[in-house]
Amino acid sequence: LAYQPRVLLCAGATKDMGKMLGGEEEKDPDAQKKEEERQEALRQQEEERKAKHARMEAEREKVRQQIRDKYGLKKKEEKEAEEKAALEQPCEGSLTRPKKAIPAGCGDEEEEEEESILDTVLKYLPGPLQDMFKK
């Protein structure tokens, strides 16, 4: 009777030794089914997590909107859209105009006008001063 427990220990050990030495492992017939169930459970947990975060973000946005309404604030997107529209709309009576509004060839005329003004001023100066400015 004392010999039997040793046999049982050895029998279990040899079974594991065969696996360690590269022997074939016993295949669980339900292993694929268990893996599919595990994958489905993980997928379901991920969906629940995403739904929870979506609910939390919706609640946060609701609170943010209440704060905006209370203090008269605007969202970043709304501010940017208003600023863009303000830049595109030319102001009436403005002394400046956007570069797009200047027709082609107008820049050349301004230089000619400056030269003609200088020439008219030079005409009224005495001769020696005209010579100095021409140099």
Secondary structure as a PSIPRED ss2 file (coil, helix, strand):
# PSIPRED VFORMAT (PSIPRED V4.0)

   1 L C   1.000  0.000  0.000
   2 A C   1.000  0.000  0.000
   3 Y H   0.000  1.000  0.000
   4 Q H   0.000  1.000  0.000
   5 P H   0.000  1.000  0.000
   6 R H   0.000  1.000  0.000
   7 V H   0.000  1.000  0.000
   8 L H   0.000  1.000  0.000
   9 L H   0.000  1.000  0.000
  10 C H   0.000  1.000  0.000
  11 A H   0.000  1.000  0.000
  12 G H   0.000  1.000  0.000
  13 A H   0.000  1.000  0.000
  14 T H   0.000  1.000  0.000
  15 K H   0.000  1.000  0.000
  16 D H   0.000  1.000  0.000
  17 M H   0.000  1.000  0.000
  18 G H   0.000  1.000  0.000
  19 K H   0.000  1.000  0.000
  20 M H   0.000  1.000  0.000
  21 L C   1.000  0.000  0.000
  22 G C   1.000  0.000  0.000
  23 G C   1.000  0.000  0.000
  24 E C   1.000  0.000  0.000
  25 E C   1.000  0.000  0.000
  26 E C   1.000  0.000  0.000
  27 K C   1.000  0.000  0.000
  28 D C   1.000  0.000  0.000
  29 P C   1.000  0.000  0.000
  30 D C   1.000  0.000  0.000
  31 A H   0.000  1.000  0.000
  32 Q H   0.000  1.000  0.000
  33 K H   0.000  1.000  0.000
  34 K H   0.000  1.000  0.000
  35 E H   0.000  1.000  0.000
  36 E H   0.000  1.000  0.000
  37 E H   0.000  1.000  0.000
  38 R H   0.000  1.000  0.000
  39 Q H   0.000  1.000  0.000
  40 E H   0.000  1.000  0.000
  41 A H   0.000  1.000  0.000
  42 L H   0.000  1.000  0.000
  43 R H   0.000  1.000  0.000
  44 Q H   0.000  1.000  0.000
  45 Q H   0.000  1.000  0.000
  46 E H   0.000  1.000  0.000
  47 E H   0.000  1.000  0.000
  48 E H   0.000  1.000  0.000
  49 R H   0.000  1.000  0.000
  50 K H   0.000  1.000  0.000
  51 A H   0.000  1.000  0.000
  52 K H   0.000  1.000  0.000
  53 H H   0.000  1.000  0.000
  54 A H   0.000  1.000  0.000
  55 R H   0.000  1.000  0.000
  56 M H   0.000  1.000  0.000
  57 E H   0.000  1.000  0.000
  58 A H   0.000  1.000  0.000
  59 E H   0.000  1.000  0.000
  60 R H   0.000  1.000  0.000
  61 E H   0.000  1.000  0.000
  62 K H   0.000  1.000  0.000
  63 V H   0.000  1.000  0.000
  64 R H   0.000  1.000  0.000
  65 Q H   0.000  1.000  0.000
  66 Q H   0.000  1.000  0.000
  67 I H   0.000  1.000  0.000
  68 R H   0.000  1.000  0.000
  69 D H   0.000  1.000  0.000
  70 K H   0.000  1.000  0.000
  71 Y H   0.000  1.000  0.000
  72 G C   1.000  0.000  0.000
  73 L C   1.000  0.000  0.000
  74 K C   1.000  0.000  0.000
  75 K C   1.000  0.000  0.000
  76 K H   0.000  1.000  0.000
  77 E H   0.000  1.000  0.000
  78 E H   0.000  1.000  0.000
  79 K H   0.000  1.000  0.000
  80 E H   0.000  1.000  0.000
  81 A H   0.000  1.000  0.000
  82 E H   0.000  1.000  0.000
  83 E H   0.000  1.000  0.000
  84 K H   0.000  1.000  0.000
  85 A H   0.000  1.000  0.000
  86 A H   0.000  1.000  0.000
  87 L H   0.000  1.000  0.000
  88 E H   0.000  1.000  0.000
  89 Q C   1.000  0.000  0.000
  90 P C   1.000  0.000  0.000
  91 C C   1.000  0.000  0.000
  92 E C   1.000  0.000  0.000
  93 G C   1.000  0.000  0.000
  94 S C   1.000  0.000  0.000
  95 L C   1.000  0.000  0.000
  96 T C   1.000  0.000  0.000
  97 R C   1.000  0.000  0.000
  98 P C   1.000  0.000  0.000
  99 K H   0.000  1.000  0.000
 100 K H   0.000  1.000  0.000
 101 A H   0.000  1.000  0.000
 102 I C   1.000  0.000  0.000
 103 P C   1.000  0.000  0.000
 104 A C   1.000  0.000  0.000
 105 G C   1.000  0.000  0.000
 106 C H   0.000  1.000  0.000
 107 G H   0.000  1.000  0.000
 108 D H   0.000  1.000  0.000
 109 E H   0.000  1.000  0.000
 110 E H   0.000  1.000  0.000
 111 E H   0.000  1.000  0.000
 112 E H   0.000  1.000  0.000
 113 E H   0.000  1.000  0.000
 114 E H   0.000  1.000  0.000
 115 E H   0.000  1.000  0.000
 116 S H   0.000  1.000  0.000
 117 I H   0.000  1.000  0.000
 118 L H   0.000  1.000  0.000
 119 D H   0.000  1.000  0.000
 120 T H   0.000  1.000  0.000
 121 V H   0.000  1.000  0.000
 122 L H   0.000  1.000  0.000
 123 K H   0.000  1.000  0.000
 124 Y H   0.000  1.000  0.000
 125 L C   1.000  0.000  0.000
 126 P C   1.000  0.000  0.000
 127 G H   0.000  1.000  0.000
 128 P H   0.000  1.000  0.000
 129 L H   0.000  1.000  0.000
 130 Q H   0.000  1.000  0.000
 131 D H   0.000  1.000  0.000
 132 M H   0.000  1.000  0.000
 133 F H   0.000  1.000  0.000
 134 K H   0.000  1.000  0.000
 135 K C   1.000  0.000  0.000
